[in-house]
Amino acid sequence: MTVTVSLVLVFSLLVLALLRFKAVGVGAAIACALFGFYLADTDAADSINETVTALTDAISGIG
């Protein structure tokens, strides 16, 4: 059985945990979210997507 989890869900849970444990403030979390939103519109988005895909494929190949 294969379980697929969206990276958006994983990162949102990470941000929520950081906010909960006060490791990051609300302003910093919003700034990071906006940075990711605007980064997705740049030419770097394709390279980032390819790198993340390669890493997730490598991790899934281990197990």
N, C-alpha and C positions, 0 to 999 in steps of 0.2 A: 504494500500500500504506500502510495506516495502522497506526502503532504506538502502543499505549496503555500508559502506565506509571502505576501507582498512586502517588499522592502519598505514601502511607505508605511505599512502597519508596524513593522519592526522599529523604524526610526521614530514614528510617533509615540510608541510605547517608551522608547528611550528618552525622548524629550519629556514626556509626562513623568517618568521616574526622576529625571534630573530636577524638574520643577518641584516634585513632591519632597525630595530630600534637600531642597534648597541649594543644590550644587550650581544652579544657574537661575538667574532672575527671569521674570516674564519678558522684560525688554530684550534680553539677549536671545531668548527663545524665538521671539517674533523676528528679530534681526536675522537669525539663522534661517528661519522659514522663508523670509523674503529673499535672502541671498540665494537659497536653493531655487526659488521660483524664478528669479531673474537669470540665474545661471542656466536654467533649462532652455532659455531663448538664445544662448550664445552658441558659437561653433564648438565650444568645448564639450557640449552636451553629448555629442556622438562618441567622443573619446572616453568620456566618463561612463557612458552606458556600456561600451565595449569592454572596458576594464572591469566593471562590476559583473558583467555577464561572464567574463573569463574566470573571475574569482569564485563566483557562485558555482560554475561548472566544475572548477577544481575541487571545491569543498564537497560538492555532491558526489564527485568521483571517488573521494576518500572512503565514504561510508558505504 
